[in-house]
Each structure stands twice: as C-alpha cells, then as structure tokens.
Amino acid sequence: MKHFFLCALAALTTIGMISPAEAKAPEDAESSHVIVTLKSGEKVDCYVHRGWYAENSRFKKENYSFKVTKTPDSKEPIKYTADDVVSIDYVETTTSHPDGVRWESHPLASPNLTNRYHTMQMLFCVNKVGKNATTYWWKIWVASGRNNMGRSLQTNYGIRFHNDPEGIVYPYMLVNSVLMKDRYPGLQDFCKKWFKGPEGKVHKKEAGENDAWILDMYDAYLEQMGDQAANLPYPIPDKKGSNEK
C-alpha cells in the first residue's frame, strides 16, 4: 500500500510539472497561437500557456486570468487578466470559424442584494455579431449531483448592446428582468411578450434552433421604440442600485 501511494505521488508530481505549452506537440502549436490586444492598444503576438476557460480553471476564477509565452517552447510565461486586455484572437482558423475564434473582455451584469447594477470583468467568446448587438458564450462551474456535492460545466449566453458605452454583457435571463427597467424602458416586457401571441410559437422554434435569437428580438425592440432608440441606454439613476421590486 505504501508503495502504491509513493508511485501515485510521483505521478502527480510529474503531471504537475508539465505545462500545457510544454506538453503540446510542435505541429499543434498554432492552435494556441493568439494575438492579445491590451487596454493600452498594444498587440502581443504569443501562445496560450495556461488558459482562462473553465475547463482549465478548477482551482481558480474561470474566464479571468491566463498566461502566455512569446514562443511555443518558452519557459517564461506572462500573466494577463480580463482587466488588462481588450480581446484575444486565435490566429488559426477552421471551417466552422473562418474568421478565427475571438474572446473579448467586458463587464458581466451580476446584480446582488446591495447593488442592482453590480458588474464583474470577464472574458467572453464571441458567438454572433448583429446589427445592434453581439452575443457571447462562456462556461462556468456549477454545483451539481446529489446534495450539490459535485461540480459540472454550464454554458451561459449573453448579449452586449452596441449602444451601451459601458459594454456590459447581460445574461439572457436578465434581459427580461427588472434590471432593464431604467436603462432600457419596455425591454423587459417586450422580451417576455416575444414568446407569446400568434408569433410566439415561431419565435420559440427559432430560439430552439438558434442560440443568437435574442439579436432579432432586440432589433424589433429598437424598431418599435422609434426615435427614442437613439437615447438608449438611459443613465443609471443610482450607481449603488436599488432594492426596489
């Protein structure tokens, strides 16, 4: 038994010493080749050493910090966070992503009991760019299993309205919430009614087939707002938020 534990410890130690960059075969290096655009405007040509995505973030905050190296085999990683960067563009393209995969840093709407307008900076993968908004996806770890003793990955979707100077990404579920009351008057009710009435069934079918359905909904909302759409979003009346229901 003692011999078993010593072997297991040695194996874990060896695994811990191998970084993703070191373990990657030379021919696969381009899959981690990225262009990082910093808040200063500087562009850094580099390779992902340890990513920000949830799959590699079991013991740290997902979608926030990451490390890169100047070359695929470099032993000197540089750390960045979502607060440091504007975007991360993968150089390698695929059939499903002919323009490459792009991640962007934005504040995520994350209301709490004391602040309705609370946000947290995160990295989001661009899903679809529309005329008036862009949709994103990201993964997080959530409690699961019996008595919530386990953890599993959950994919979330959100939308950023192009007319929002703060660039906030709103999870879909918050678009039909009271959070829209002051900044986007009527959007909460418009979103709820999108799946009701004669066209509701069609919209539900479209939503089931297209995870970027919310772009069409927002376009329709702006159209019915008419000239008032140019004034959106309205300023937040109280930055500390409100507990009003």
Secondary structure as GFF3:
##gff-version 3
##sequence-region A 1 245
A	DSSP	alpha_helix	2	17	.	.	.	ID=ss1
A	DSSP	alpha_helix	20	23	.	.	.	ID=ss2
A	DSSP	three_ten_helix	26	32	.	.	.	ID=ss3
A	DSSP	beta_strand	33	38	.	.	.	ID=ss4
A	DSSP	beta_strand	43	50	.	.	.	ID=ss5
A	DSSP	three_ten_helix	54	56	.	.	.	ID=ss6
A	DSSP	beta_strand	65	69	.	.	.	ID=ss7
A	DSSP	beta_strand	78	81	.	.	.	ID=ss8
A	DSSP	beta_strand	85	90	.	.	.	ID=ss9
A	DSSP	beta_strand	102	109	.	.	.	ID=ss10
A	DSSP	beta_strand	119	129	.	.	.	ID=ss11
A	DSSP	beta_strand	133	144	.	.	.	ID=ss12
A	DSSP	three_ten_helix	146	148	.	.	.	ID=ss13
A	DSSP	beta_strand	150	161	.	.	.	ID=ss14
A	DSSP	beta_strand	169	171	.	.	.	ID=ss15
A	DSSP	alpha_helix	172	175	.	.	.	ID=ss16
A	DSSP	three_ten_helix	178	180	.	.	.	ID=ss17
A	DSSP	alpha_helix	187	193	.	.	.	ID=ss18
A	DSSP	alpha_helix	200	209	.	.	.	ID=ss19
A	DSSP	alpha_helix	214	225	.	.	.	ID=ss20
A	DSSP	three_ten_helix	226	231	.	.	.	ID=ss21
###
